[in-house]
Amino acid sequence: MATTNKKAASKNEEVSSTKVGGFLIANTALADLYEVLEDGKKHGFAELKKICAKHKKDLAGRLGNLRRVGEKKRAWALIVDKENSTVTMKLGTPPKSSSASAAPKASKKEKEVETSKAKSKASKKDEPEDDSNTNSKTLKAAATLIRRTLKSKKDWTRNKLTEHLVNEMDMDPKVVKEALNSEIKAGGITVEDGILSLV
């Protein structure tokens, strides 16, 4: 009895020791990305793509999965800076509910500082232009993911492609549909018998 308990305990220790970041299986693309990003410093896309290439995985998909695990477990958050092509990890992200409840308790001074920052940003840039820039960046990113997915040479329909990008990449279905429609209008993607293909 004692020996079986010792064996069970040693097996449990092995399993727990192979978890990276407390949740990720060691020697996987997600675990390797976590180990690089956990220092909290900015890391370039090129460096992270090399890690994913070892596992024959794409960077965008792995970052999406890593971000979802961190949010679900409330253990970390990823900051992706597309302009500078960098990714930063922040460990110990508070749960969304606590940050939302903490917001009303903010002091008057903090609120005044936040409103003055918001006003200065609004005066520097017109808000509608900022929204359109964000929207166009989002659409470009969605279009890139659509093209990359279509290169996999599967028989993608509009619905299958939209569902895939919403589930796997955690994208907004409206953004995916809008980006897909703009690509079709531009002539970059054709639809034959309901099947999408790149031109």
N, C-alpha and C positions, 0 to 999 in steps of 0.2 A: 504493500500500500504506500509506504513512504517513498519507495523508489519511483513509483508511477507518479506521485505528486511532484517529486523533484523534476521528473522528465517533463511533465505538463508545465511546470513553472519555467523551466529552461526554454521550452518552446514558446511560451508567452513572451519571455524576454527577447528572444530572437525576433519574433514578429514585431514587437514594439520598437526594437532597435532599428529595424529596417524601414520604419516610417520616417520620412524626411518632413520637417516642419510640423510633425505631429499627425499629418493626414495623408501624405503622399508616399506612394510606393517607391522605394529606392531604385536607382538605375533606370528610371523612366525619363521621358522628355520633360514632364512637369517637375519632377524632383530635381533634375539637373538645372532647369531654369530657376527654380526656387533657390538652390544653393548659390547661384551666381548673384541673384537679385537681393538676397536677404541682407546684404551689407547696407542697403538703403541708398546706395550711390546710383548715379545715372549710368546706364549701360546701353551701348549702341545696338541698333537692329542687326548690324553685320555680325557682331559677337554672338548675339542670341540666335541668329539664323544658323550659325555653325553648329551650335548645340543641337538644334532641331534636326539639322541635316544628318547628324550621327544616328538619330532615331528614325530618319526618313519621314519626318513630320513637318507640317508647315507652321511657321511662326505665329501667324494670326490666330489660327485655331488653338494652338497651345496656350497662347496668352489669354485668350477668351476663357478657356477651361480653368487656367490657373486663377484668373480673376474671380470666376464663379465659385471655385472652392474656397478661396479666401473670404469672400463675402458671406457664403453660406455658413462657414465655420466661425466667422467674425474674428479672423486671425490676421488678415493682411488685406491691403488694397494695392492695386497697380495704377500707376500714373503713366499713361502713354502719351508722349509728346511727338506727334507726327511731324511737326515742322522741323524739329531738331533730330528726329529719328532716334529717340531714346526712350527707355522704360525705367521707371523707378518704383521700388516697392516700399510701402509704409507698413511696418508691422504693428500689430495691436490695434487695429481699427475698431473703434467703438461700434456697438450695434446701432442700426438706423433709428430704432425706437428711442434709445437713450439720447442720441444727438438731437432728435426732434423735440424731446421733452426738455432738454437742456437749453434749447433756443429761447423759450419764453422767459427763462430765469436770468438771462443775460442782463448785466447792469446797464443803467441808463447811458453811462459813458461809452460802453462798448457799442450800444445801439447807435449813438451819435457818430462814433467813428465809422461804423459800417455805412450809415446813410451818407456821410460826407464822402467816403470812398466811392460809393455808388454814383453820387452826383458828379464827382470829378471824372469818373469814367464816362458818364453820359455826356458831359460837356466836351470831352476829348473826341469821342466818336458818337455819331448818330446811331441810335439803337437799331433802326431798321437795317442799316448797312451791315452792322455787326451780325444781326440775325441772318441776313442773306449770305454773308461770308461763311458762317457756321453751317448753314444749310447746304451751300455749294460744296464745302469740304466733305460734309457727311455724304452727299450724293456721289461725289468722286470716289470716296472710299468704298461705298456700296457698289459702285460700278466696277471698281477694281476687283472686289471679291466675287462679283457675278461672273466676270470674265475668267477669273482664276478657276472658279467652280466649273464653268462650262468647258474648260480645257481638259477636265477629267474624262471627257468623251463618253459620259453616260447619257442616256436619253432623258434629258431634263425638260419637264413641262414648266409652265409658269408657276403652278401651284406647288410642285415638288421642290423647285428651286427656292421659292419664297419660304416654304416650310423648313427646308434645310438650313438656310441662312438665319432664320429666326431662332431655330432650336440650337444649332451648332455655334453660331457667332453672336447670339444674343442681340440680334438687330431688330429694329422697329419694322414691322411688316409694311407700313406705309412708305417708309424710306426705300425699302427693297423694291416695291412695286413702281415707285416714281423713278428710281434709277434705271430699272429694267425698261420701262416705257421710253425713257429718254435715249437709252442705248439703241432700242429698236427704231425709234424715229430718226436717230442719227445714222442708221444703217450699219452699225457695228455688230448687231445681232439680228438674225433672221428667224422667222417662225414658219415652219413647214409641217403641216398636219399636227399642229400643237406642240411640236418638238423644237426647242431652241437650239441654235447653233451659231458659232462665231463666224464672221465673214472673213 
